[in-house]
Amino acid sequence: MKISISSQKVAVLTELERKRKSVEQLLMKMESYLYEPQTPSGFEKKQDLKTTINRTATSTDALLELLKMNDISIMESMDDVERQIEECYALELEVAKYVLNR
């Protein structure tokens, strides 16, 4: 049983690290000159997205650090993990909408 819990923790950590890298790539995309807005509302949307990206990155990093502690069970934090993954997906969709509507 200990092995499956350990492998489950590794799988969750791997998924969160993948999401963290994805969030970093979103920030790089938003910094690209290719996606510069043309209107004042576009600039506001871009700034809002960058703020959300930074907030998501920070919260993902904090959750990763918490989960990497040896005395933390993955089952205790599963709600936080699921919420963080959903937040990353939602952010990816928002950036995709911004890019397509730009």
N, CA, C and O atoms as a GROMACS GRO file, in nm:
protein
  408
    1MET      N    1   0.082  -0.119   0.000
    1MET     CA    2   0.000   0.000   0.000
    1MET      C    3   0.087   0.126   0.000
    1MET      O    4   0.051   0.225  -0.064
    2LYS      N    5   0.197   0.124   0.069
    2LYS     CA    6   0.287   0.238   0.076
    2LYS      C    7   0.341   0.274  -0.063
    2LYS      O    8   0.357   0.391  -0.096
    3ILE      N    9   0.367   0.171  -0.144
    3ILE     CA   10   0.421   0.195  -0.278
    3ILE      C   11   0.319   0.267  -0.365
    3ILE      O   12   0.355   0.361  -0.436
    4SER      N   13   0.193   0.226  -0.360
    4SER     CA   14   0.092   0.291  -0.444
    4SER      C   15   0.069   0.435  -0.401
    4SER      O   16   0.049   0.522  -0.487
    5ILE      N   17   0.070   0.462  -0.272
    5ILE     CA   18   0.055   0.600  -0.225
    5ILE      C   19   0.173   0.683  -0.271
    5ILE      O   20   0.156   0.798  -0.312
    6SER      N   21   0.292   0.627  -0.264
    6SER     CA   22   0.412   0.698  -0.308
    6SER      C   23   0.406   0.724  -0.459
    6SER      O   24   0.439   0.834  -0.504
    7SER      N   25   0.366   0.624  -0.536
    7SER     CA   26   0.359   0.644  -0.680
    7SER      C   27   0.248   0.742  -0.716
    7SER      O   28   0.260   0.816  -0.814
    8GLN      N   29   0.140   0.744  -0.638
    8GLN     CA   30   0.033   0.839  -0.661
    8GLN      C   31   0.084   0.982  -0.634
    8GLN      O   32   0.051   1.075  -0.708
    9LYS      N   33   0.163   0.998  -0.530
    9LYS     CA   34   0.219   1.129  -0.498
    9LYS      C   35   0.312   1.176  -0.610
    9LYS      O   36   0.310   1.293  -0.647
   10VAL      N   37   0.393   1.084  -0.662
   10VAL     CA   38   0.484   1.118  -0.771
   10VAL      C   39   0.404   1.161  -0.895
   10VAL      O   40   0.440   1.257  -0.962
   11ALA      N   41   0.296   1.088  -0.924
   11ALA     CA   42   0.214   1.121  -1.040
   11ALA      C   43   0.150   1.259  -1.025
   11ALA      O   44   0.145   1.336  -1.121
   12VAL      N   45   0.100   1.290  -0.907
   12VAL     CA   46   0.038   1.420  -0.883
   12VAL      C   47   0.142   1.530  -0.891
   12VAL      O   48   0.117   1.635  -0.951
   13LEU      N   49   0.258   1.509  -0.832
   13LEU     CA   50   0.365   1.609  -0.839
   13LEU      C   51   0.408   1.633  -0.984
   13LEU      O   52   0.431   1.747  -1.025
   14THR      N   53   0.417   1.526  -1.061
   14THR     CA   54   0.456   1.538  -1.202
   14THR      C   55   0.353   1.620  -1.279
   14THR      O   56   0.389   1.706  -1.359
   15GLU      N   57   0.225   1.593  -1.254
   15GLU     CA   58   0.120   1.667  -1.324
   15GLU      C   59   0.123   1.815  -1.284
   15GLU      O   60   0.107   1.902  -1.370
   16LEU      N   61   0.143   1.843  -1.158
   16LEU     CA   62   0.150   1.983  -1.114
   16LEU      C   63   0.272   2.054  -1.172
   16LEU      O   64   0.264   2.170  -1.210
   17GLU      N   65   0.384   1.984  -1.179
   17GLU     CA   66   0.504   2.044  -1.238
   17GLU      C   67   0.482   2.071  -1.387
   17GLU      O   68   0.530   2.171  -1.440
   18ARG      N   69   0.412   1.982  -1.453
   18ARG     CA   70   0.379   2.002  -1.594
   18ARG      C   71   0.290   2.124  -1.610
   18ARG      O   72   0.309   2.204  -1.702
   19LYS      N   73   0.192   2.138  -1.522
   19LYS     CA   74   0.104   2.254  -1.527
   19LYS      C   75   0.181   2.383  -1.498
   19LYS      O   76   0.153   2.486  -1.558
   20ARG      N   77   0.276   2.377  -1.407
   20ARG     CA   78   0.357   2.495  -1.375
   20ARG      C   79   0.437   2.539  -1.498
   20ARG      O   80   0.448   2.659  -1.525
   21LYS      N   81   0.493   2.442  -1.571
   21LYS     CA   82   0.567   2.475  -1.693
   21LYS      C   83   0.474   2.534  -1.799
   21LYS      O   84   0.512   2.625  -1.873
   22SER      N   85   0.354   2.481  -1.805
   22SER     CA   86   0.255   2.532  -1.900
   22SER      C   87   0.220   2.677  -1.868
   22SER      O   88   0.207   2.759  -1.959
   23VAL      N   89   0.206   2.708  -1.740
   23VAL     CA   90   0.176   2.845  -1.698
   23VAL      C   91   0.293   2.937  -1.736
   23VAL      O   92   0.272   3.050  -1.779
   24GLU      N   93   0.414   2.889  -1.719
   24GLU     CA   94   0.532   2.968  -1.756
   24GLU      C   95   0.533   2.996  -1.907
   24GLU      O   96   0.569   3.106  -1.950
   25GLN      N   97   0.494   2.897  -1.986
   25GLN     CA   98   0.487   2.916  -2.131
   25GLN      C   99   0.378   3.016  -2.169
   25GLN      O  100   0.394   3.092  -2.264
   26LEU      N  101   0.268   3.016  -2.094
   26LEU     CA  102   0.164   3.115  -2.119
   26LEU      C  103   0.216   3.256  -2.096
   26LEU      O  104   0.186   3.347  -2.173
   27LEU      N  105   0.294   3.274  -1.991
   27LEU     CA  106   0.352   3.405  -1.963
   27LEU      C  107   0.446   3.447  -2.076
   27LEU      O  108   0.446   3.563  -2.118
   28MET      N  109   0.526   3.353  -2.124
   28MET     CA  110   0.617   3.384  -2.235
   28MET      C  111   0.537   3.423  -2.360
   28MET      O  112   0.576   3.515  -2.432
   29LYS      N  113   0.426   3.355  -2.384
   29LYS     CA  114   0.342   3.386  -2.498
   29LYS      C  115   0.284   3.527  -2.485
   29LYS      O  116   0.279   3.602  -2.582
   30MET      N  117   0.242   3.562  -2.365
   30MET     CA  118   0.184   3.693  -2.343
   30MET      C  119   0.288   3.804  -2.357
   30MET      O  120   0.253   3.918  -2.387
   31GLU      N  121   0.413   3.772  -2.337
   31GLU     CA  122   0.520   3.870  -2.351
   31GLU      C  123   0.562   3.889  -2.497
   31GLU      O  124   0.633   3.984  -2.529
   32SER      N  125   0.520   3.799  -2.584
   32SER     CA  126   0.559   3.804  -2.723
   32SER      C  127   0.497   3.926  -2.794
   32SER      O  128   0.382   3.962  -2.769
   33TYR      N  129   0.574   3.985  -2.880
   33TYR     CA  130   0.524   4.099  -2.956
   33TYR      C  131   0.414   4.057  -3.054
   33TYR      O  132   0.338   4.142  -3.101
   34LEU      N  133   0.406   3.930  -3.085
   34LEU     CA  134   0.304   3.881  -3.177
   34LEU      C  135   0.162   3.899  -3.122
   34LEU      O  136   0.066   3.907  -3.199
   35TYR      N  137   0.151   3.907  -2.990
   35TYR     CA  138   0.019   3.916  -2.928
   35TYR      C  139  -0.004   4.051  -2.862
   35TYR      O  140  -0.078   4.061  -2.764
   36GLU      N  141   0.059   4.153  -2.915
   36GLU     CA  142   0.038   4.287  -2.862
   36GLU      C  143  -0.104   4.332  -2.896
   36GLU      O  144  -0.148   4.317  -3.010
   37PRO      N  145  -0.175   4.385  -2.799
   37PRO     CA  146  -0.311   4.430  -2.824
   37PRO      C  147  -0.313   4.559  -2.907
   37PRO      O  148  -0.214   4.632  -2.914
   38GLN      N  149  -0.428   4.583  -2.967
   38GLN     CA  150  -0.444   4.701  -3.052
   38GLN      C  151  -0.540   4.804  -2.992
   38GLN      O  152  -0.548   4.917  -3.040
   39THR      N  153  -0.611   4.765  -2.889
   39THR     CA  154  -0.712   4.854  -2.830
   39THR      C  155  -0.685   4.869  -2.680
   39THR      O  156  -0.616   4.787  -2.620
   40PRO      N  157  -0.740   4.974  -2.619
   40PRO     CA  158  -0.724   4.990  -2.474
   40PRO      C  159  -0.781   4.871  -2.395
   40PRO      O  160  -0.721   4.827  -2.297
   41SER      N  161  -0.895   4.819  -2.439
   41SER     CA  162  -0.952   4.703  -2.367
   41SER      C  163  -0.862   4.581  -2.385
   41SER      O  164  -0.853   4.496  -2.296
   42GLY      N  165  -0.794   4.572  -2.499
   42GLY     CA  166  -0.699   4.463  -2.520
   42GLY      C  167  -0.581   4.472  -2.425
   42GLY      O  168  -0.534   4.371  -2.373
   43PHE      N  169  -0.533   4.594  -2.402
   43PHE     CA  170  -0.423   4.613  -2.308
   43PHE      C  171  -0.466   4.576  -2.166
   43PHE      O  172  -0.389   4.516  -2.090
   44GLU      N  173  -0.588   4.612  -2.130
   44GLU     CA  174  -0.640   4.576  -1.997
   44GLU      C  175  -0.652   4.424  -1.983
   44GLU      O  176  -0.614   4.367  -1.880
   45LYS      N  177  -0.705   4.360  -2.086
   45LYS     CA  178  -0.721   4.214  -2.082
   45LYS      C  179  -0.584   4.147  -2.071
   45LYS      O  180  -0.567   4.051  -1.996
   46LYS      N  181  -0.488   4.197  -2.146
   46LYS     CA  182  -0.354   4.140  -2.141
   46LYS      C  183  -0.294   4.155  -2.001
   46LYS      O  184  -0.235   4.061  -1.949
   47GLN      N  185  -0.311   4.272  -1.941
   47GLN     CA  186  -0.257   4.293  -1.807
   47GLN      C  187  -0.327   4.204  -1.705
   47GLN      O  188  -0.263   4.149  -1.616
   48ASP      N  189  -0.458   4.189  -1.718
   48ASP     CA  190  -0.533   4.099  -1.629
   48ASP      C  191  -0.484   3.955  -1.642
   48ASP      O  192  -0.466   3.885  -1.542
   49LEU      N  193  -0.463   3.913  -1.765
   49LEU     CA  194  -0.415   3.776  -1.787
   49LEU      C  195  -0.275   3.756  -1.728
   49LEU      O  196  -0.248   3.652  -1.667
   50LYS      N  197  -0.188   3.854  -1.746
   50LYS     CA  198  -0.054   3.841  -1.691
   50LYS      C  199  -0.057   3.836  -1.538
   50LYS      O  200   0.019   3.761  -1.478
   51THR      N  201  -0.145   3.915  -1.476
   51THR     CA  202  -0.160   3.911  -1.331
   51THR      C  203  -0.210   3.775  -1.286
   51THR      O  204  -0.160   3.719  -1.188
   52THR      N  205  -0.308   3.721  -1.356
   52THR     CA  206  -0.363   3.589  -1.322
   52THR      C  207  -0.259   3.481  -1.343
   52THR      O  208  -0.249   3.388  -1.262
   53ILE      N  209  -0.182   3.491  -1.448
   53ILE     CA  210  -0.075   3.393  -1.474
   53ILE      C  211   0.026   3.394  -1.359
   53ILE      O  212   0.064   3.288  -1.309
   54ASN      N  213   0.068   3.512  -1.318
   54ASN     CA  214   0.165   3.522  -1.209
   54ASN      C  215   0.108   3.468  -1.078
   54ASN      O  216   0.178   3.400  -1.002
   55ARG      N  217  -0.019   3.498  -1.051
   55ARG     CA  218  -0.083   3.447  -0.930
   55ARG      C  219  -0.094   3.294  -0.933
   55ARG      O  220  -0.069   3.228  -0.833
   56THR      N  221  -0.130   3.240  -1.047
   56THR     CA  222  -0.141   3.095  -1.062
   56THR      C  223  -0.005   3.028  -1.048
   56THR      O  224   0.006   2.923  -0.985
   57ALA      N  225   0.097   3.088  -1.105
   57ALA     CA  226   0.231   3.033  -1.092
   57ALA      C  227   0.276   3.030  -0.946
   57ALA      O  228   0.334   2.931  -0.901
   58THR      N  229   0.249   3.137  -0.874
   58THR     CA  230   0.287   3.144  -0.734
   58THR      C  231   0.213   3.041  -0.650
   58THR      O  232   0.274   2.973  -0.567
   59SER      N  233   0.083   3.028  -0.673
   59SER     CA  234   0.007   2.930  -0.594
   59SER      C  235   0.044   2.787  -0.630
   59SER      O  236   0.041   2.700  -0.544
   60THR      N  237   0.077   2.762  -0.756
   60THR     CA  238   0.122   2.628  -0.795
   60THR      C  239   0.256   2.596  -0.731
   60THR      O  240   0.277   2.484  -0.684
   61ASP      N  241   0.346   2.692  -0.728
   61ASP     CA  242   0.476   2.671  -0.663
   61ASP      C  243   0.458   2.641  -0.515
   61ASP      O  244   0.523   2.552  -0.461
   62ALA      N  245   0.370   2.715  -0.449
   62ALA     CA  246   0.346   2.693  -0.306
   62ALA      C  247   0.288   2.555  -0.280
   62ALA      O  248   0.327   2.488  -0.185
   63LEU      N  249   0.195   2.512  -0.364
   63LEU     CA  250   0.136   2.380  -0.349
   63LEU      C  251   0.239   2.270  -0.374
   63LEU      O  252   0.242   2.169  -0.304
   64LEU      N  253   0.323   2.290  -0.474
   64LEU     CA  254   0.429   2.192  -0.501
   64LEU      C  255   0.523   2.179  -0.382
   64LEU      O  256   0.560   2.068  -0.343
   65GLU      N  257   0.562   2.291  -0.324
   65GLU     CA  258   0.652   2.287  -0.209
   65GLU      C  259   0.586   2.215  -0.091
   65GLU      O  260   0.651   2.136  -0.022
   66LEU      N  261   0.458   2.241  -0.070
   66LEU     CA  262   0.386   2.176   0.038
   66LEU      C  263   0.380   2.025   0.015
   66LEU      O  264   0.401   1.947   0.108
   67LEU      N  265   0.351   1.984  -0.106
   67LEU     CA  266   0.338   1.841  -0.136
   67LEU      C  267   0.471   1.767  -0.134
   67LEU      O  268   0.475   1.647  -0.110
   68LYS      N  269   0.579   1.838  -0.159
   68LYS     CA  270   0.711   1.774  -0.158
   68LYS      C  271   0.761   1.743  -0.018
   68LYS      O  272   0.858   1.670  -0.002
   69MET      N  273   0.696   1.800   0.082
   69MET     CA  274   0.734   1.768   0.219
   69MET      C  275   0.700   1.622   0.246
   69MET      O  276   0.593   1.576   0.208
   70ASN      N  277   0.791   1.551   0.311
   70ASN     CA  278   0.773   1.407   0.332
   70ASN      C  279   0.656   1.372   0.422
   70ASN      O  280   0.598   1.264   0.406
   71ASP      N  281   0.620   1.458   0.514
   71ASP     CA  282   0.515   1.424   0.609
   71ASP      C  283   0.375   1.462   0.561
   71ASP      O  284   0.278   1.446   0.636
   72ILE      N  285   0.363   1.512   0.440
   72ILE     CA  286   0.232   1.552   0.385
   72ILE      C  287   0.178   1.438   0.300
   72ILE      O  288   0.244   1.390   0.208
   73SER      N  289   0.057   1.396   0.331
   73SER     CA  290  -0.010   1.293   0.252
   73SER      C  291  -0.078   1.359   0.132
   73SER      O  292  -0.134   1.468   0.144
   74ILE      N  293  -0.072   1.292   0.019
   74ILE     CA  294  -0.133   1.346  -0.102
   74ILE      C  295  -0.284   1.351  -0.088
   74ILE      O  296  -0.350   1.439  -0.145
   75MET      N  297  -0.340   1.258  -0.014
   75MET     CA  298  -0.485   1.251   0.003
   75MET      C  299  -0.537   1.372   0.081
   75MET      O  300  -0.650   1.416   0.059
   76GLU      N  301  -0.457   1.425   0.171
   76GLU     CA  302  -0.497   1.542   0.249
   76GLU      C  303  -0.510   1.666   0.162
   76GLU      O  304  -0.586   1.758   0.194
   77SER      N  305  -0.438   1.670   0.052
   77SER     CA  306  -0.432   1.790  -0.032
   77SER      C  307  -0.496   1.770  -0.168
   77SER      O  308  -0.479   1.854  -0.256
   78MET      N  309  -0.570   1.662  -0.187
   78MET     CA  310  -0.626   1.633  -0.318
   78MET      C  311  -0.722   1.741  -0.367
   78MET      O  312  -0.724   1.771  -0.486
   79ASP      N  313  -0.801   1.800  -0.278
   79ASP     CA  314  -0.891   1.908  -0.320
   79ASP      C  315  -0.812   2.027  -0.372
   79ASP      O  316  -0.849   2.088  -0.472
   80ASP      N  317  -0.702   2.062  -0.304
   80ASP     CA  318  -0.618   2.173  -0.348
   80ASP      C  319  -0.554   2.143  -0.483
   80ASP      O  320  -0.544   2.230  -0.569
   81VAL      N  321  -0.511   2.019  -0.501
   81VAL     CA  322  -0.447   1.978  -0.627
   81VAL      C  323  -0.548   1.989  -0.741
   81VAL      O  324  -0.516   2.045  -0.846
   82GLU      N  325  -0.667   1.936  -0.721
   82GLU     CA  326  -0.770   1.941  -0.826
   82GLU      C  327  -0.808   2.085  -0.858
   82GLU      O  328  -0.826   2.120  -0.975
   83ARG      N  329  -0.821   2.168  -0.756
   83ARG     CA  330  -0.854   2.308  -0.778
   83ARG      C  331  -0.743   2.378  -0.857
   83ARG      O  332  -0.772   2.459  -0.946
   84GLN      N  333  -0.619   2.348  -0.826
   84GLN     CA  334  -0.507   2.411  -0.895
   84GLN      C  335  -0.501   2.369  -1.041
   84GLN      O  336  -0.476   2.451  -1.129
   85ILE      N  337  -0.524   2.241  -1.067
   85ILE     CA  338  -0.523   2.192  -1.205
   85ILE      C  339  -0.637   2.255  -1.284
   85ILE      O  340  -0.618   2.293  -1.400
   86GLU      N  341  -0.755   2.266  -1.224
   86GLU     CA  342  -0.868   2.332  -1.290
   86GLU      C  343  -0.837   2.478  -1.318
   86GLU      O  344  -0.874   2.530  -1.424
   87GLU      N  345  -0.771   2.545  -1.225
   87GLU     CA  346  -0.734   2.685  -1.246
   87GLU      C  347  -0.638   2.699  -1.363
   87GLU      O  348  -0.648   2.793  -1.442
   88CYS      N  349  -0.544   2.606  -1.375
   88CYS     CA  350  -0.449   2.609  -1.487
   88CYS      C  351  -0.520   2.588  -1.620
   88CYS      O  352  -0.491   2.658  -1.718
   89TYR      N  353  -0.614   2.493  -1.625
   89TYR     CA  354  -0.690   2.470  -1.748
   89TYR      C  355  -0.771   2.594  -1.786
   89TYR      O  356  -0.774   2.634  -1.902
   90ALA      N  357  -0.836   2.654  -1.688
   90ALA     CA  358  -0.916   2.774  -1.714
   90ALA      C  359  -0.828   2.886  -1.767
   90ALA      O  360  -0.868   2.960  -1.858
   91LEU      N  361  -0.710   2.900  -1.712
   91LEU     CA  362  -0.617   3.003  -1.757
   91LEU      C  363  -0.572   2.977  -1.901
   91LEU      O  364  -0.562   3.070  -1.981
   92GLU      N  365  -0.544   2.852  -1.932
   92GLU     CA  366  -0.506   2.818  -2.069
   92GLU      C  367  -0.617   2.855  -2.167
   92GLU      O  368  -0.589   2.905  -2.276
   93LEU      N  369  -0.742   2.830  -2.129
   93LEU     CA  370  -0.855   2.866  -2.215
   93LEU      C  371  -0.867   3.017  -2.232
   93LEU      O  372  -0.894   3.064  -2.342
   94GLU      N  373  -0.848   3.091  -2.125
   94GLU     CA  374  -0.855   3.237  -2.132
   94GLU      C  375  -0.747   3.294  -2.224
   94GLU      O  376  -0.773   3.385  -2.303
   95VAL      N  377  -0.627   3.241  -2.214
   95VAL     CA  378  -0.518   3.289  -2.300
   95VAL      C  379  -0.548   3.252  -2.446
   95VAL      O  380  -0.524   3.332  -2.536
   96ALA      N  381  -0.600   3.133  -2.469
   96ALA     CA  382  -0.636   3.092  -2.605
   96ALA      C  383  -0.742   3.185  -2.663
   96ALA      O  384  -0.733   3.224  -2.779
   97LYS      N  385  -0.842   3.220  -2.583
   97LYS     CA  386  -0.945   3.314  -2.629
   97LYS      C  387  -0.884   3.450  -2.663
   97LYS      O  388  -0.918   3.511  -2.764
   98TYR      N  389  -0.794   3.496  -2.577
   98TYR     CA  390  -0.728   3.625  -2.599
   98TYR      C  391  -0.650   3.624  -2.731
   98TYR      O  392  -0.658   3.717  -2.811
   99VAL      N  393  -0.576   3.517  -2.752
   99VAL     CA  394  -0.493   3.506  -2.872
   99VAL      C  395  -0.581   3.501  -2.998
   99VAL      O  396  -0.551   3.566  -3.098
  100LEU      N  397  -0.689   3.424  -2.992
  100LEU     CA  398  -0.777   3.412  -3.109
  100LEU      C  399  -0.855   3.540  -3.137
  100LEU      O  400  -0.881   3.572  -3.253
  101ASN      N  401  -0.893   3.612  -3.032
  101ASN     CA  402  -0.974   3.733  -3.050
  101ASN      C  403  -0.891   3.859  -3.069
  101ASN      O  404  -0.946   3.965  -3.095
  102ARG      N  405  -0.764   3.848  -3.056
  102ARG     CA  406  -0.678   3.963  -3.069
  102ARG      C  407  -0.686   4.014  -3.208
  102ARG      O  408  -0.621   4.112  -3.242
   0.00000   0.00000   0.00000
